[in-house]
Amino acid sequence: MAIFTPRGLKIRLPVNEVFALISRLYPKVNAFEVLKTTEGMESIPSLITYIIGLICFYLRLSIIEIGFYVFFASIIGFLLTPVIYKISGLVRLGTVYSYISGFGLLLFTIIVSGFITVGWQGLAVFFLAKFLSEIIEMASEGIQTKLSNSKNNRILTGSEISFFNAYRLHAIRLGVTTDTYVSKDELIKESWLPVYEDLVKKWPKIVERFTNDEDYENNDGENILSLEIIKQRWKEVIMYLKVNKHMGIAVILIEVIPIKYQKNVITVTFKPNLNYYYELICDKKNKEIIDITIKKIFGDEITIEFTNNRNSSHVDYRDQIKKLGWIVHDGLVSYISVHDKIFHEAATFKSFIKNIIGINIKWDKLLEEAKKLIPLWNSIQYKIEEFKTSNYSCLTIDEKYYIDILSRYVKALRKTVAYLIKRQRLAERVRKGNLASATWRNFSIKEKEYKTTIEEYLKIGQELKDAADIIY
């Protein structure tokens, strides 16, 4: 139950919890940025210590003064950890420090400048004071860890606190909640997996460190493989076969394409002109070797099946597209229900004036109702995109045309939901009396933007209706 930052800082939190939090920030802030900010948070006590040390050397202070200032600078940096995310400039500096510290430049600078200005004795006192402060910090962190473990039944060390603070810093900048509690809906794989896959695609080396550690499972034992991850790691299957002297099978599997991953089954297909390879790979002995390899790479519960006919399942694809259409329909019903409730209770100019003069309307509850649509529509878009990724090349031209419209329709509705929430957040500020930022002019702009997004999704909806005969 741990992930790692780019420079190897261990964060002892479940994968689904980490990426559920980051999904609130995505796509404006991705997982890599949050993990680098976490490193910056963690580096600040050390950064402060080095800065104070350089100042002491520059001023040529006495040995006692160097020890005193360095020791207490390190302690103060450690004590600032719980609130350090509020000092954004310092966090940025810490993030820069985390980039360059690994090259040893700062250590070299401190040694050279210290030796030249205060001699080896002053330099020795600097490192001694730093060492003693780190012992105290480690002891204090150990006590905090035991307290959090007994109170919350989970381990929270400095690195976990730094991650939560990194999330809070980005959340404040984007205007989203800083609460680190994640709901059951947010923990659903479909809600956060796009963020995870983005990190897999852009920074696979980072993901390898914690996915191998966790065997691609979250804290509930749920497999978090996806087609994208399988494609990224397919070369590991080839390499494993080569290393274990199954070169012939490895060469054949270079020619296959993973096209689907569903219910722990990986489906791969051959190019149409490779039927001979298909027959070889389906030989019982060869299939057993491949099964063992797949389980070794992806987990004991994963199996593989082969197909060399991409055009044999059109009826099945139409059924799948039809099911996706009904999922979108149910999501639309949920959105319309929230929209109607908001506009029935608090959408008019009259209601806006009522809130200004103090007549209560439950804006906060209406806002929460709207927010619940986010994980729903994230999940719907994930299902659409996963289907397209797995099956698009197998579809007929008409089926591709329909699924493309459906995909645009879902994206338009997600945008509409986002603008509805923006509108309700403005209404919430009105309720709290923040009239400086919530004038009628601002409210009208948000209203107009929201109506524009409605027009956009309705227009695509008409295209979808016109193409319905393809599937239905």
C-alpha positions in Angstrom: 0.0 0.0 0.0 2.4 2.7 -1.2 3.4 4.8 -4.2 6.6 6.6 -5.0 7.4 10.1 -6.2 9.8 10.7 -9.2 12.8 10.9 -6.8 11.7 7.9 -4.8 9.9 9.4 -1.8 7.6 6.7 -0.4 3.9 7.7 0.2 2.2 5.0 2.3 -1.3 5.5 0.9 -3.6 3.3 -1.2 -3.3 3.9 -5.0 -7.0 4.6 -5.4 -7.1 7.2 -2.6 -4.1 9.0 -4.0 -5.5 9.2 -7.5 -9.0 9.9 -6.4 -7.7 13.1 -4.8 -5.6 14.0 -7.8 -8.6 13.4 -10.1 -10.3 16.4 -8.5 -7.4 18.5 -9.9 -7.1 16.8 -13.3 -6.6 17.7 -16.1 -5.4 21.2 -15.0 -2.9 19.6 -12.7 -1.7 16.1 -13.4 -0.3 13.4 -11.1 3.3 14.1 -11.9 2.9 17.8 -10.8 1.3 16.8 -7.5 4.1 14.2 -6.8 6.8 16.8 -7.6 5.1 19.3 -5.3 5.1 16.6 -2.6 8.9 16.4 -3.0 9.1 20.1 -2.7 7.1 20.1 0.5 9.3 17.4 1.9 12.5 19.3 0.9 11.6 22.6 2.6 13.2 21.8 6.1 16.4 20.8 4.4 16.3 23.9 2.1 15.8 26.2 5.0 18.8 24.6 6.8 21.1 25.1 3.8 20.0 28.7 3.3 20.7 29.5 6.9 24.0 27.7 6.7 25.1 29.7 3.7 24.1 32.9 5.5 26.1 31.9 8.6 29.1 31.2 6.4 28.8 34.5 4.5 28.6 36.5 7.8 31.5 34.4 9.2 29.7 33.7 12.5 31.3 31.9 15.3 31.1 28.1 15.7 28.5 28.4 18.5 26.3 30.7 16.5 26.5 28.5 13.4 25.4 25.5 15.5 22.6 27.4 17.1 21.1 29.0 14.0 21.4 25.8 11.8 19.9 23.6 14.5 16.8 25.8 15.2 16.4 26.6 11.4 16.0 22.9 10.8 13.6 22.4 13.7 11.5 25.4 12.6 11.3 24.0 9.0 10.1 20.7 10.4 7.5 22.4 12.6 6.2 24.4 9.6 5.4 21.1 7.7 1.6 21.0 8.6 1.0 24.5 7.4 3.7 24.9 4.8 1.3 24.5 1.8 -0.1 28.0 2.7 3.3 29.6 1.8 3.2 28.9 -2.0 6.4 30.8 -2.8 8.4 28.6 -0.4 6.8 25.5 -1.8 7.9 26.5 -5.3 11.4 27.1 -4.0 11.3 23.7 -2.3 10.2 22.0 -5.6 13.1 23.6 -7.5 15.4 22.5 -4.7 14.1 18.9 -5.0 15.1 19.0 -8.7 18.7 20.1 -8.2 19.6 18.5 -4.8 19.9 15.1 -6.3 23.0 16.3 -8.4 25.0 17.2 -5.3 25.4 20.8 -6.3 24.1 22.3 -3.0 26.2 19.9 -0.9 29.3 20.9 -3.0 28.4 24.6 -2.6 28.0 24.3 1.2 31.2 22.4 1.6 33.3 24.8 -0.5 31.8 28.0 0.9 32.0 26.7 4.5 35.6 25.6 4.2 36.7 29.0 2.6 34.7 31.2 5.1 34.7 29.5 8.5 37.1 26.6 8.0 36.6 22.9 8.6 35.5 23.4 12.2 32.6 25.6 11.3 31.7 23.2 8.5 31.8 20.3 11.0 29.5 22.2 13.4 27.0 22.8 10.5 26.7 19.1 9.7 26.6 18.1 13.4 23.8 20.6 14.1 21.9 19.3 11.1 22.4 15.7 12.2 21.2 16.4 15.7 18.1 18.2 14.5 17.3 15.3 12.1 17.4 12.9 15.1 14.9 15.0 17.0 12.7 15.3 13.9 12.8 11.5 13.3 11.8 10.9 17.0 9.0 13.4 16.7 7.8 11.9 13.5 7.8 8.5 15.0 5.6 9.7 17.9 3.2 11.3 15.4 3.1 8.1 13.3 2.2 6.0 16.3 -0.5 8.5 17.4 -2.1 8.6 13.9 -1.9 4.8 13.7 -3.7 4.3 17.0 -6.3 7.1 16.3 -7.0 6.5 12.6 -5.7 2.9 12.1 -3.4 4.2 9.4 0.3 5.3 9.1 0.8 9.0 8.5 4.5 10.0 8.3 5.9 13.2 7.0 5.7 12.1 3.4 2.0 11.4 3.6 1.4 14.8 5.2 3.5 16.4 2.5 1.3 14.7 -0.2 -1.9 15.9 1.4 -0.5 19.4 1.7 0.6 19.3 -2.0 -2.9 18.4 -2.9 -4.3 21.2 -0.7 -1.9 23.7 -2.4 -3.1 22.9 -5.9 -6.8 22.6 -4.7 -6.6 26.2 -3.3 -5.2 27.5 -6.6 -8.0 25.7 -8.6 -10.8 26.6 -6.2 -11.7 23.0 -5.3 -12.2 21.5 -1.9 -9.1 21.0 0.3 -10.8 18.2 2.3 -8.7 15.1 1.9 -11.6 12.7 2.7 -12.6 10.8 -0.5 -16.0 9.4 -0.9 -16.9 5.9 -2.1 -18.0 7.3 -5.5 -14.5 8.9 -5.9 -12.8 5.6 -5.0 -14.5 3.8 -7.9 -11.9 2.8 -10.4 -13.5 4.5 -13.4 -13.4 7.8 -11.6 -9.7 8.0 -11.1 -8.2 5.6 -13.6 -7.8 8.2 -16.4 -5.5 10.2 -14.2 -3.5 7.0 -13.4 -3.3 6.1 -17.1 -2.0 9.6 -17.9 0.9 9.0 -15.6 1.5 5.5 -17.0 1.6 7.0 -20.5 3.9 10.0 -19.8 6.0 8.6 -16.9 6.0 4.8 -17.0 9.2 4.5 -15.0 7.6 6.2 -12.0 4.5 4.0 -12.1 6.6 0.8 -12.3 8.0 1.5 -8.9 4.7 1.4 -7.1 2.6 -0.8 -9.4 5.2 -3.6 -9.0 5.2 -3.0 -5.3 1.4 -3.3 -5.2 1.0 -5.9 -7.9 -1.4 -3.5 -9.7 -4.0 -3.7 -6.9 -5.5 -1.1 -4.6 -6.1 -1.5 -0.9 -9.3 -3.5 -1.6 -7.5 -6.0 -3.7 -9.2 -4.7 -6.9 -7.1 -5.2 -10.0 -6.4 -1.8 -11.6 -5.1 -3.0 -14.9 -6.4 -1.4 -18.0 -5.9 -1.9 -21.8 -3.6 1.1 -21.8 -1.4 -0.3 -19.1 -1.3 -3.7 -20.8 -0.2 -2.1 -24.0 2.5 -0.2 -22.2 3.8 -3.4 -20.5 3.4 -5.8 -23.5 7.2 -5.5 -24.2 7.7 -7.1 -20.7 5.8 -10.2 -22.0 8.1 -10.4 -25.0 11.2 -9.9 -22.9 10.2 -12.5 -20.4 9.7 -15.1 -23.1 13.1 -14.3 -24.7 14.9 -14.5 -21.3 13.2 -17.9 -20.7 14.3 -19.2 -24.1 11.0 -19.1 -25.8 12.2 -17.0 -28.7 9.8 -18.4 -31.3 6.7 -17.5 -29.2 8.2 -14.1 -28.4 8.6 -13.4 -32.1 5.0 -14.4 -32.8 3.7 -12.2 -29.9 5.4 -9.2 -31.4 2.8 -9.5 -34.2 -0.3 -9.4 -31.9 -2.3 -6.4 -30.7 -4.0 -6.3 -27.3 -7.5 -5.1 -28.2 -9.6 -5.7 -25.1 -9.3 -6.1 -21.4 -12.4 -7.1 -19.5 -13.1 -9.2 -16.4 -9.4 -10.2 -16.0 -9.2 -11.5 -19.6 -6.8 -10.0 -22.1 -7.9 -10.4 -25.7 -5.3 -10.1 -28.4 -5.7 -10.3 -32.2 -3.4 -11.2 -35.1 -3.2 -9.3 -38.4 -5.4 -11.0 -41.1 -2.4 -12.4 -43.0 -1.0 -14.2 -40.0 -3.4 -17.1 -39.6 -0.5 -19.5 -39.5 0.9 -17.8 -36.4 -2.6 -18.0 -34.8 -2.7 -21.7 -35.2 0.8 -22.1 -33.7 0.0 -20.0 -30.7 -3.1 -21.9 -30.0 -1.2 -25.1 -29.7 -1.7 -26.5 -26.2 2.0 -26.4 -25.2 2.5 -22.9 -26.5 -0.7 -21.6 -24.9 0.4 -23.0 -21.5 3.8 -21.1 -21.8 1.9 -17.9 -22.7 -0.5 -18.3 -19.8 2.3 -18.7 -17.3 4.0 -15.6 -18.7 0.9 -13.5 -18.5 0.3 -14.5 -14.9 3.9 -13.7 -14.1 3.7 -10.3 -15.6 0.2 -9.2 -14.7 -1.0 -11.4 -11.9 -2.3 -14.9 -11.1 -5.9 -14.0 -11.9 -5.2 -12.7 -15.4 -5.8 -14.9 -18.5 -5.4 -14.4 -22.2 -7.4 -15.3 -25.3 -6.6 -15.0 -29.0 -8.6 -14.1 -32.0 -7.7 -13.7 -35.7 -11.1 -12.4 -36.9 -11.9 -8.8 -36.0 -15.1 -8.9 -38.0 -17.0 -11.7 -36.3 -18.5 -9.7 -33.5 -20.3 -6.8 -35.0 -23.7 -7.8 -33.5 -21.9 -8.0 -30.1 -20.4 -4.6 -30.6 -23.7 -3.1 -31.5 -25.1 -4.6 -28.3 -22.2 -3.1 -26.3 -22.8 0.3 -27.9 -26.5 0.0 -27.2 -25.7 -0.6 -23.5 -23.4 2.4 -23.4 -26.2 4.5 -24.9 -28.5 3.5 -22.1 -25.8 4.3 -19.5 -25.6 7.8 -21.1 -29.4 8.1 -21.0 -29.4 7.3 -17.3 -26.7 9.9 -16.7 -28.7 12.4 -18.7 -31.8 11.7 -16.5 -29.7 12.3 -13.3 -28.3 15.6 -14.7 -31.8 16.9 -15.8 -33.1 16.0 -12.3 -30.5 18.2 -10.6 -30.9 20.9 -13.2 -34.6 21.1 -12.8 -34.3 21.1 -9.0 -31.8 24.0 -9.1 -33.9 26.0 -11.5 -37.1 25.3 -9.7 -35.7 26.5 -6.3 -33.0 29.1 -7.1 -32.4 29.9 -10.7 -34.2 33.2 -11.3 -33.2 36.8 -10.8 -35.8 37.0 -8.1 -34.1 34.2 -6.1 -30.7 36.0 -6.5 -32.2 39.2 -5.0 -33.8 37.1 -2.2 -30.4 35.8 -1.2 -28.9 39.3 -1.2 -31.5 40.5 1.2 -31.2 37.5 3.5 -34.0 35.2 2.6 -32.5 31.7 2.8 -32.3 29.3 -0.1 -30.3 26.2 0.4 -27.5 27.0 -2.1 -25.0 24.7 -0.4 -27.2 21.7 -0.8 -27.9 22.5 -4.4 -24.2 22.8 -5.0 -23.5 19.4 -3.4 -26.3 17.9 -5.6 -24.5 19.3 -8.7 -21.1 18.1 -7.5 -22.3 14.5 -7.3 -22.7 14.5 -11.0 -18.9 14.8 -11.5 -17.9 11.2 -10.6 -21.0 10.0 -12.5 -20.0 11.6 -15.8 -16.3 10.9 -15.3 -17.3 7.2 -15.0 -19.5 7.4 -18.1 -16.8 9.1 -20.2 -14.2 6.5 -19.0 -16.5 3.6 -20.2 -17.0 5.2 -23.6 -13.3 5.9 -24.1 -12.3 2.4 -22.8 -14.7 0.9 -25.3 -13.3 3.0 -28.1 -9.7 2.1 -27.2 -10.4 -1.6 -27.0 -12.7 -2.0 -30.0 -12.6 1.0 -32.4 -10.5 -0.7 -35.0 -13.0 -3.6 -35.1 -16.1 -1.5 -35.7 -17.9 -0.9 -39.0 -17.8 2.7 -40.5 -21.4 3.3 -39.2 -20.6 2.0 -35.7 -17.5 4.3 -35.6 -19.7 7.2 -36.7 -22.2 6.5 -33.9 -19.7 6.0 -31.1 -17.9 9.2 -32.1 -21.1 11.2 -31.8 -21.9 9.5 -28.5 -18.4 10.3 -27.2 -18.8 14.0 -28.2 -22.2 14.0 -26.6 -20.8 12.8 -23.3 -17.9 15.3 -23.4 -20.4 18.1 -24.0 -22.6 17.0 -21.1 -19.5 16.8 -18.8 -18.7 20.4 -19.8 -22.3 21.4 -19.1 -22.1 19.8 -15.6 -18.8 21.7 -15.0 -20.5 25.0 -15.9 -23.5 24.2 -13.7 -21.2 23.8 -10.7 -19.4 27.1 -11.5 -22.7 28.8 -11.5 -23.7 27.2 -8.2 -20.4 28.1 -6.6 -21.1 31.7 -7.4 -24.5 31.4 -5.9 -22.9 29.9 -2.8 -20.6 32.9 -2.4 -23.7 35.1 -2.7 -25.3 33.2 0.2 -22.2 33.8 2.3 -22.4 37.6 1.6 -19.3 37.8 -0.7 -20.9 40.4 -3.0 -17.6 41.8 -4.1 -17.0 38.8 -6.3 -20.6 37.8 -6.9 -22.4 40.6 -8.6 -25.4 40.2 -10.8 -23.1 40.9 -13.8 -20.8 37.9 -12.9 -23.9 35.8 -12.2 -25.4 36.7 -15.6 -22.1 35.8 -17.3 -22.1 32.3 -15.7 -25.7 31.9 -16.6 -25.0 32.7 -20.2 -22.0 30.4 -20.4 -24.1 27.6 -18.8 -26.9 28.1 -21.4 -24.4 28.0 -24.2 -23.1 24.5 -23.0 -26.7 23.3 -22.9 -27.2 24.4 -26.5 -24.1 22.6 -27.5 -25.0 19.2 -26.0 -28.6 19.5 -27.3 -27.2 20.1 -30.8 -25.0 17.0 -30.6 -28.0 15.1 -29.1 -30.0 15.8 -32.3 -27.1 14.3 -34.3 -27.2 11.3 -32.0 -31.0 10.9 -32.5 -30.6 11.1 -36.2 -28.0 8.3 -36.2 -30.0 6.1 -33.8 -31.1 3.7 -36.6 -27.4 2.5 -36.9 -27.6 0.8 -33.5 -31.3 0.6 -32.5 
